[in-house]
């Protein structure tokens, strides 16, 4: 992971309608580096129900609040503070707020983004309420299984107590793909390519026949074949199989052939993505996507995100460098299981 220190900007603003740069063959030149960090959430918050946009003052207030919170969290810790209780204090944060990242690692963006002159309240645009559609019966069943496996560990082998087999720590391959440094957090590498906790830079390299999108987090790289054909159905990939075509000045990308655990949380190998990349002037792209997975969601859902250009450089994401975590995770789980078995025997 790389820590990037940047100036706090009030909001994301771009110039719409400006002439776009073009490649020698006349296509819009999408090449460049983009920072998609934003305070605009994927799903519309409940207190903004029925509203698709913020006022200028509300957008400014959001940016000011985020800057103030960041400044507060970045204050030096009290060196005389007491250690947290065993198993954590139960507050927000990894392992009861005794593990994971503190604020210095997080890059959530400095403001909302504006599309068509409006500060969006959510990335989702359809359904119109800005909420992800209802789950299918199969989707609900799978979500219940994930919830059991993802239960916060408070220092006990809950999977032994609750009779969950296999348990969430029985095998490193049962751990989440982001934890295993296979895919970015929160579908950052996509598709769909969504803002994540940090390292939100994307770099596009474009030729006549291929578009490559390099994601800074976990160095995922998508290879989009222009005017290609999809691989046979038995060929399955972490990021799916992406083929693109030009519709006027918009690059349209169709992605299928996912494996059983795509980056998009909850999705299955039946996931189908349609994406649209369009230059809006020299300094930004408009990214639009539609998600379909009839196994999980009762209907498709669509969103769009502004990709502002940046002069920042992408750095190597050395996710597993010096990583001893899995040995510790599995060894710790065995100790907790032994304690749980002793407690059961003592009853």
C-alpha positions in Angstrom: 0.0 0.0 0.0 1.1 3.6 -0.7 0.2 6.6 1.4 -0.5 9.6 -0.7 -0.7 13.1 0.9 -2.8 15.5 -1.2 -4.3 18.9 -0.7 -7.9 18.9 0.5 -10.1 20.2 -2.4 -13.5 21.6 -1.7 -15.3 19.6 -4.4 -14.8 17.9 -7.7 -15.5 20.3 -10.7 -14.7 19.7 -14.3 -15.2 21.7 -17.5 -18.0 20.1 -19.6 -18.3 20.4 -23.3 -14.6 21.2 -24.0 -12.9 19.6 -27.0 -11.6 16.2 -26.2 -8.1 14.9 -27.2 -8.1 12.2 -29.9 -5.8 9.4 -31.0 -4.3 9.2 -34.5 -7.3 7.0 -35.7 -9.8 9.7 -34.5 -11.1 8.0 -31.4 -11.3 10.0 -28.1 -8.1 9.5 -26.2 -8.9 8.0 -22.8 -5.3 7.6 -21.8 -4.3 9.1 -18.5 -4.4 8.8 -14.8 -7.6 9.4 -12.9 -8.4 9.8 -9.1 -12.0 8.6 -8.5 -12.0 9.1 -4.7 -15.3 10.8 -3.8 -17.5 11.5 -0.8 -20.6 10.6 -2.9 -21.7 7.2 -1.7 -22.7 4.2 -3.8 -26.1 4.0 -2.2 -28.2 7.1 -1.3 -28.4 7.8 2.4 -31.7 7.4 4.1 -31.9 11.0 5.1 -31.7 12.0 1.4 -34.4 9.7 0.3 -36.2 11.1 -2.8 -33.4 13.5 -3.6 -31.1 12.9 -6.5 -28.9 16.0 -5.9 -27.5 18.3 -3.3 -27.6 22.1 -3.2 -24.3 24.0 -3.6 -24.3 24.8 0.1 -25.0 21.2 1.1 -22.1 20.0 -1.1 -19.8 22.6 0.4 -20.9 21.6 3.9 -20.2 18.0 3.1 -16.6 18.9 2.1 -16.1 21.0 5.2 -17.3 18.3 7.5 -15.1 15.7 5.9 -12.0 18.0 6.2 -12.8 18.7 9.8 -13.2 15.0 10.6 -10.0 14.2 8.9 -8.1 16.8 10.8 -9.6 15.6 14.1 -8.7 11.9 13.4 -5.1 12.9 12.3 -4.3 14.5 15.7 -1.5 12.8 17.6 -2.7 10.0 19.9 -2.4 10.4 23.7 0.8 8.4 24.6 -0.6 7.9 28.1 -3.8 6.3 27.0 -4.8 2.9 28.4 -4.7 -0.3 26.3 -8.1 -1.4 25.0 -9.9 -4.3 26.7 -9.2 -7.9 25.5 -11.0 -8.5 22.3 -11.4 -4.8 21.6 -13.9 -2.3 22.9 -16.6 -3.2 20.3 -16.4 0.2 18.6 -16.0 0.8 14.9 -12.8 -0.7 13.5 -11.2 -4.0 12.8 -11.3 -6.6 15.6 -13.2 -4.2 17.9 -11.0 -1.3 17.0 -7.7 -2.9 17.9 -6.6 -3.7 14.4 -6.7 -2.5 10.8 -6.0 1.0 9.5 -6.1 4.3 11.2 -7.0 7.4 9.4 -3.6 8.1 7.8 -4.2 5.2 5.4 -7.7 6.3 4.3 -8.3 8.4 1.2 -12.1 8.8 0.9 -12.1 11.9 -1.3 -12.5 15.5 -0.4 -16.0 16.2 -1.8 -18.9 15.1 -3.9 -18.9 15.0 -7.7 -21.0 16.9 -10.1 -22.7 15.5 -13.2 -25.0 17.5 -15.6 -24.7 20.4 -13.2 -25.9 18.5 -10.2 -24.1 17.3 -7.0 -25.2 13.7 -6.9 -26.5 12.2 -3.6 -25.5 8.7 -4.7 -23.5 6.9 -7.4 -26.6 4.7 -8.1 -29.0 6.3 -10.6 -31.3 3.4 -11.2 -33.4 2.3 -9.4 -34.4 6.0 -9.0 -34.4 5.7 -5.2 -30.6 5.2 -5.4 -30.8 1.9 -3.6 -29.5 -1.5 -4.6 -32.5 -3.7 -5.7 -34.0 -6.4 -3.5 -32.2 -9.8 -3.3 -33.7 -12.9 -4.8 -34.4 -15.9 -2.5 -31.0 -17.3 -3.5 -29.4 -14.0 -2.9 -30.9 -13.8 0.6 -29.7 -17.4 1.3 -26.1 -16.6 0.3 -26.2 -13.3 2.2 -27.1 -15.2 5.4 -24.2 -17.6 4.9 -21.8 -14.7 4.4 -23.1 -12.9 7.5 -22.4 -16.0 9.6 -18.9 -16.3 8.2 -18.1 -12.6 8.6 -19.3 -12.2 12.2 -16.8 -10.1 14.1 -14.3 -12.1 16.2 -14.5 -10.9 19.8 -11.9 -13.4 21.1 -14.0 -16.5 21.0 -14.3 -19.4 18.4 -17.9 -18.5 17.6 -17.8 -21.0 14.7 -17.3 -23.8 17.2 -20.0 -22.5 19.5 -22.5 -22.0 16.6 -21.6 -25.2 14.8 -20.4 -23.5 11.6 -18.5 -25.9 9.4 -16.2 -25.2 7.7 -15.3 -22.3 9.9 -14.2 -18.9 8.5 -10.6 -19.6 9.5 -10.3 -23.3 8.4 -8.5 -22.5 5.2 -6.7 -19.4 3.9 -8.8 -19.8 0.7 -11.9 -19.1 2.8 -10.7 -15.7 3.6 -12.0 -12.7 1.5 -10.2 -12.1 -1.8 -9.1 -8.6 -0.8 -7.6 -9.9 2.5 -5.7 -12.4 0.3 -4.5 -9.6 -2.0 -6.2 -11.1 -5.0 -8.7 -8.3 -5.7 -9.1 -4.7 -4.6 -11.4 -3.8 -1.7 -15.0 -2.9 -2.6 -14.8 -3.7 -6.4 -12.1 -1.0 -6.8 -10.6 -2.9 -9.7 -14.0 -3.9 -10.9 -15.9 -4.3 -12.8 -17.7 -2.2 -11.9 -14.8 0.1 -10.9 -16.0 1.8 -7.8 -14.4 4.2 -5.3 -12.8 2.3 -2.4 -11.2 3.0 1.0 -7.9 4.2 -0.4 -5.6 4.0 -3.5 -8.3 5.2 -5.9 -6.1 5.9 -8.9 -6.8 4.3 -12.3 -4.4 4.5 -15.3 -5.7 3.9 -18.8 -3.4 2.9 -21.6 -5.1 2.9 -25.0 -4.2 1.5 -28.5 -6.3 0.9 -31.5 -7.0 -2.7 -30.5 -6.8 -2.7 -26.7 -7.6 -0.6 -23.7 -5.8 -1.5 -20.4 -7.0 -0.1 -17.1 -4.5 -0.4 -14.2 -6.0 -0.1 -10.8 -3.7 1.2 -8.1 -5.1 -0.9 -5.3 -3.8 -4.5 -5.5 -2.5 -3.7 -9.0 -5.5 -5.3 -10.8 -5.2 -4.8 -14.6 -8.1 -5.1 -16.9 -7.4 -5.9 -20.6 -10.3 -4.8 -22.9 -10.2 -6.2 -26.4 -11.7 -3.8 -28.9 -14.1 -5.5 -31.3 -13.2 -8.9 -29.8 -15.3 -12.0 -29.1 -15.9 -13.3 -25.6 -14.0 -16.4 -24.5 -15.9 -19.7 -24.3 -18.1 -20.1 -21.2 -15.7 -22.5 -19.5 -13.0 -19.8 -19.3 -13.5 -17.9 -16.1 -11.5 -15.0 -14.6 -11.3 -12.9 -11.5 -12.1 -9.7 -13.4 -14.2 -11.4 -16.1 -13.7 -11.2 -19.8 -14.0 -7.7 -21.3 -14.6 -6.8 -24.9 -15.2 -3.3 -26.1 -16.6 -1.4 -29.0 -16.9 2.3 -29.9 -20.4 3.8 -30.2 -19.5 7.3 -31.5 -17.3 8.8 -28.9 -18.2 6.4 -26.1 -16.3 3.2 -25.4 -18.8 0.5 -24.5 -17.5 -2.5 -22.6 -19.3 -5.8 -22.1 -17.9 -8.2 -19.4 -18.9 -11.8 -18.7 -17.1 -15.0 -17.7 -16.5 -14.2 -14.1 -15.4 -16.9 -11.7 -17.3 -17.9 -8.6 -16.1 -14.9 -6.5 -16.1 -11.6 -8.5 -14.8 -8.4 -6.9 -18.4 -7.1 -6.5 -19.6 -8.3 -3.1 -22.3 -10.9 -3.3 -22.2 -11.4 -7.0 -21.8 -14.8 -8.7 -20.3 -16.2 -11.9 -23.6 -15.1 -13.6 -22.6 -11.4 -13.2 -22.8 -9.4 -16.4 -21.5 -5.9 -16.6 -22.1 -3.2 -19.2 -19.9 -0.1 -18.9 -19.6 3.2 -20.8 -16.5 5.4 -20.8 -16.8 8.9 -22.3 -14.3 11.8 -22.4 -15.8 15.1 -21.1 -13.2 17.7 -21.9 -9.5 17.2 -21.3 -9.7 16.7 -17.6 -12.2 14.0 -16.9 -14.1 10.8 -18.0 -17.7 10.0 -17.3 -18.0 6.3 -16.2 -21.4 4.6 -16.3 -22.1 1.0 -15.5 -25.1 -1.5 -15.3 -24.9 -4.6 -13.1 -26.9 -7.7 -13.9 -26.9 -10.9 -11.8 -30.3 -12.6 -11.8 -29.0 -15.1 -9.3 -28.6 -12.4 -6.6 -30.6 -9.3 -7.5 -34.3 -9.1 -8.6 -33.4 -6.5 -11.3 -30.4 -4.7 -12.8 -28.9 -1.6 -11.3 -27.0 1.4 -12.8 -24.7 4.0 -11.6 -22.3 6.6 -12.8 -19.1 8.2 -11.5 -16.9 11.1 -12.5 -13.3 10.2 -13.1 -11.2 13.5 -12.8 -7.7 13.4 -14.3 -4.8 13.8 -11.9 -1.0 14.4 -12.1 -0.4 12.0 -9.2 1.6 8.9 -9.9 0.5 5.3 -9.4 2.7 3.5 -6.9 3.3 -0.2 -6.4 0.8 -1.8 -4.1 3.0 -4.3 -2.2 0.2 -6.1 -0.6 1.9 -9.3 0.5 5.4 -7.9 1.1 6.5 -9.2 4.5 3.0 -10.5 5.1 2.9 -13.0 8.0 -0.8 -12.5 8.6 -2.2 -15.8 7.4 0.1 -17.9 9.6 -1.0 -15.8 12.5 -4.7 -15.9 11.5 -4.8 -19.7 11.2 -2.6 -20.3 14.3 -4.7 -17.9 16.4 -7.9 -19.7 15.2 -6.6 -23.0 16.3 -5.8 -21.6 19.8 -9.3 -20.2 20.1 -10.8 -23.5 19.0 -8.8 -25.3 21.7 -10.1 -22.9 24.3 -13.6 -23.4 23.1 -13.3 -27.2 23.3 -12.0 -27.0 26.8 -14.9 -24.8 27.8 -17.4 -27.2 26.3 -15.7 -30.1 28.1 -15.8 -28.3 31.4 -19.6 -27.9 31.3 
